[in-house]
Amino acid sequence: MLGDIGRLDGDGYLYLTDRKNFMIISGGVNIYPQEIENCLIERPSVADCAVFGLPDMEVGQVVVAVVQPSEPVTDAKRSAAFLTVFLRERVGGVKVPRIFHFRPSLPREPTCKLLKHKLVREYLDMVEKAGAGDGRNERWMRRQGVKDRCNSPPASAAREQQAVMRPAARSSGVRMLSR
């Protein structure tokens, strides 16, 4: 459970909502990609999506959304503008991705787990090739553990996106479920 982020509801249930190492810090604001992904996936035009942060000189990280549309996109700028308006109504303005990229599929394991670290690596490589190759992104990746996660074994297929746990009987606060 290390690195997991969650919340307790009024009945004492713990909802695991994201992981700390996925958190984006943009302009001093903590942004949880899962919140944005949950909103994006509500759109019928979005089949799949991934949200992550890329290093930015001004704000620390910029929010990026990679979207797999349900149908091929003919006008990426128009689709991005539509999703921007949609998200602005549901999440704070600072949480709305500044970059949208549309692609036919997202990398997944055979167990359907999204390989977000591959996307992050791919986009960081694109930033490096675009001329920002001064080593800052490499240092950022090392701090985020991106290189280590690229070669790490896959997570257990049994872990769900959102786990619900009952609180313990007042002794330790939360009773952990066995894996």
N, C-alpha and C positions, 0 to 999 in steps of 0.2 A: 504494500500500500504506500510505499515511499514515493513521494512526488505526485500523488493524486490530489486533486482539488475537488471539493464537494460542498454540499450545503445540507443543513438539517431543516426539515419542514416542521410544522406545528405539532405533528403527531410523534416527532422524534425519529423519523426515518432519515437515514443518511443517503444522499444521492451523490454518486461520484460523477462529476460532470466533465472533467478534463484532466490533463497532466500539467504539472508546473513547467516542465521543459518545453511544452508547446506554447506557453504564454508569450505574447508579443508585448513589448514595452515600447510604446510610441508616444513621444512627447510627454513622458512621465506617467502615462496612463497604462494600467494593466488591461490587456485585451485577451480574452479567452477565445481562441478560434472556434471551439465547439459551438459557442453561442451563435456565431455568424453562420457556421455551416448548417446548424439547425434551422435558421431562418431561410437560407438559400434553398435548402432541400424541400421546403414547403411549396416552392414554385413548380407548377407542372412542367415548365420548360427546362427545369434542371433535373438531370438524371443522377448526377453525382457531383461532388465538389470537395475541394480541400482548401483550407485557409491557413496561411503561415506568414511569418514575417521575414523580410529581407533587410539587411543593414542599410541605413540611410544616414548621411552625414548630418542632416539637420534635426531629425526627430528621434534618432536612435534606430528605429525599425519602421518600415512601411508595410502596411497590410496588403497581402496579395491573395487573390482568389483564383484558383484554377477550377474551371467549370466544365463538366461534361454535359452538353445540352442534350435534351431528349430528341431534338431534331437538328439537322445541320444548321449552323448559323451563317446567314448570308451577309449580315452587317454587324460586325463585332462591336463597333462603336455604339451603335444603337442598342444592342443587347446589353452592353455594359452600362449605358446610361439608364436603361430600364431597371436593371438590377440595383443600381445605385439608389434610384428613387425608392424602390421597394424596400431596401435595407434601411434607408434613412428614416422611414416610417416606423421601423421596428427596433433598431438599435441606435445608440448614440452616434453622432456624426463622426467622431474620431475612430469609431469601430468599423466604419464603412471602408471596404478595400479601395485603395487608390489605383490598384492595377487589377484588371480582370484579364484572364487568358482563357480562351476556349479551345478545347481539344477533344478528339473523338472518344478517348478513354483515359482513365487514370490507372496508374500501376497498382495492382493488388496481388496479394499472395493467393495461392489456391484456396485458402480458407476465407477469402474475401476481405482480409484485413488490408486497409489502405497503407501503401508504402510511402508515407509522407516524407520520410527522410530522403527517398530517391528524388522526389519532386524538389525538395529544398536544395539538394545537391545540384540538380539540373539547372535550376534558376540561378544559383550562386555561380555556377560555371558560365552561364550566359552573361551575368554581370561582369565577371572577370574578362571574358572575351570582348565585351563591349568597350573596354578601355579603363575599367576601374581596377586594373590588376596591380594595385600597389600593396597587396598583402593584407589589407584591412579585413576583407571578407574571409581570408584564411584564418586569421586570428579570431574573428567572430565565430567561425565554424568550430574551431577548437574549443572555445568557451562554451558553446552550445552542445558540444559532444556530437556534432553531425558526423564527423569521420568515424567515430566509434560506432555509432548506430548503423551506419551503412553496412558494416561487416558483422553486426551482432546477429545472433540466432533469432528466428521469429518468435514473437510472443505467443503464449498459449492461445490456442483457438477457442478455449473455453471461456476466456475473459470476455465479458460483454461490454458494450459501449457504456451502459449505465447500470450499475449494480445498486440494489436496494438492500439495506440492512436494518434490522430491528435493533433498537437500543437495548443494552443489557439492563438488568434489574437494579439500577442505581449504583452498582459497585464500581465499574470502570468506565461507564459512559456509553461505550459502543461495543457490541459483541462482534467479533470478526467471523465471517463465514469461512469455512475451510475451503481450500482450493481443490 
